[in-house]
């Protein structure tokens, strides 16, 4: 399966996403914000198949994280999540860097489908 990094500042959602993707057999690491996720990416030398990040987070938001990650690890698949329409609009124009934006709230089943499609897009599933 895939190696996935989750960046989500909401503890409950982060725990749910990690648990659900781990149950599908993925190797999952998690960060509470974009700065922590970028630190993990650097420490792990970008060895992840997928970055799943919330857009709205403290310290470094998901857009900043996506831009940095795409610059340093261009083969990394990036999937964004947000509950805010204005944040989704901020992701518009990043189509070359990101796979998709998942709208919150979502079910675990919807998330698993989105992750599967993102991984399949680059033959990582």
matplotlib code that plots the C-alpha trace (Angstrom):
import matplotlib.pyplot as plt

x = [0.0, 1.0, 3.0, 0.8, 1.4, -1.6, -1.6, -4.7, -5.0, -8.3, -7.3, -10.5, -10.5, -6.7, -7.2, -10.1, -8.3, -5.2, -7.1, -9.2, -6.3, -4.2, -7.1, -6.8, -3.2, -1.5, 1.6, 0.4, 2.2, 0.4, 1.2, -0.9, 0.0, 1.8, 5.1, 5.2, 4.3, 7.1, 9.5, 8.5, 8.8, 12.3, 13.3, 11.9, 13.4, 9.9, 9.5, 5.7, 3.3, 0.6, 0.3, -3.3, -3.5, -6.2, -6.0, -6.8, -4.3, -2.1, 1.6, 1.7, -1.5, -2.1, -1.5, 1.9, 2.7, 1.5, 3.7, 6.8, 6.2, 5.5, 8.7, 10.9, 9.3, 7.5, 6.4, 4.5, 0.7, -1.1, -4.7, -6.2, -9.2, -11.3, -14.7, -14.6, -15.6, -13.2, -10.3, -11.4, -11.2, -7.6, -6.7, -8.0, -5.1, -3.0, -4.3, -0.8, 0.4, -2.5, -4.7, -8.0, -9.7, -12.0, -14.8, -15.5, -17.5, -16.8, -17.4, -14.5, -15.7, -15.6, -12.1, -10.9, -12.3, -10.6, -7.3, -7.6, -8.2, -5.3, -2.9, -4.3, -3.6, 0.1, 0.0, 0.6, -2.5]
y = [0.0, 3.7, 5.8, 8.8, 12.0, 13.7, 17.4, 18.3, 20.6, 19.2, 16.3, 14.3, 14.4, 13.7, 10.6, 9.4, 9.9, 8.1, 5.2, 4.8, 4.9, 2.6, 0.1, 0.1, -1.0, 2.3, 3.5, 6.8, 9.6, 12.7, 16.3, 18.9, 21.7, 22.5, 23.5, 20.1, 18.3, 20.1, 19.1, 15.5, 15.6, 17.0, 14.5, 11.6, 13.1, 13.3, 9.5, 9.6, 8.7, 11.1, 14.3, 14.8, 18.3, 20.6, 24.0, 26.1, 25.5, 27.5, 28.3, 27.1, 26.5, 23.7, 26.0, 27.0, 23.4, 22.2, 24.8, 23.9, 20.1, 20.3, 22.4, 20.0, 16.7, 17.1, 13.4, 13.7, 13.4, 16.2, 16.1, 19.1, 19.1, 22.1, 23.0, 26.5, 27.7, 30.6, 28.2, 26.0, 29.0, 29.7, 26.2, 27.1, 27.6, 25.0, 22.2, 21.5, 20.8, 19.1, 16.2, 17.4, 19.2, 17.1, 19.1, 18.6, 17.1, 13.8, 10.2, 7.9, 5.9, 9.1, 9.9, 6.4, 6.7, 10.1, 8.7, 5.6, 7.8, 10.1, 7.1, 5.4, 8.6, 8.0, 4.2, 4.1, 2.3]
z = [0.0, 0.1, 2.5, 3.5, 5.4, 7.0, 8.0, 10.0, 13.0, 14.3, 16.6, 16.3, 12.5, 12.3, 14.5, 12.4, 9.1, 10.3, 11.7, 8.6, 6.2, 8.4, 8.4, 4.6, 5.0, 4.4, 6.3, 7.8, 9.6, 11.0, 11.7, 13.5, 11.1, 7.9, 9.6, 11.4, 8.1, 6.2, 9.0, 8.6, 4.8, 5.2, 7.8, 5.7, 2.5, 0.9, 0.9, 0.9, -1.9, -0.8, 1.2, 2.5, 4.0, 5.4, 3.8, 6.9, 9.7, 12.0, 11.5, 7.9, 6.0, 3.5, 0.4, 1.7, 2.5, -0.9, -2.7, -0.6, -1.0, -4.8, -5.2, -3.2, -4.1, -7.4, -7.6, -4.3, -4.9, -3.0, -1.9, -0.1, 2.3, 3.4, 4.8, 3.6, 0.1, 0.2, 0.9, -1.9, -4.2, -3.0, -4.3, -7.7, -10.0, -8.3, -10.5, -11.8, -8.2, -6.5, -7.4, -5.9, -3.0, -0.8, 0.8, 4.5, 6.1, 4.3, 5.3, 5.8, 2.8, 0.6, 1.9, 1.1, -2.5, -2.9, -1.6, -3.8, -6.9, -6.1, -5.7, -8.8, -10.8, -10.5, -10.3, -6.5, -5.5]

ax = plt.figure().add_subplot(projection="3d")
ax.plot(x, y, z, "-o")
ax.set_aspect("equal")
plt.show()
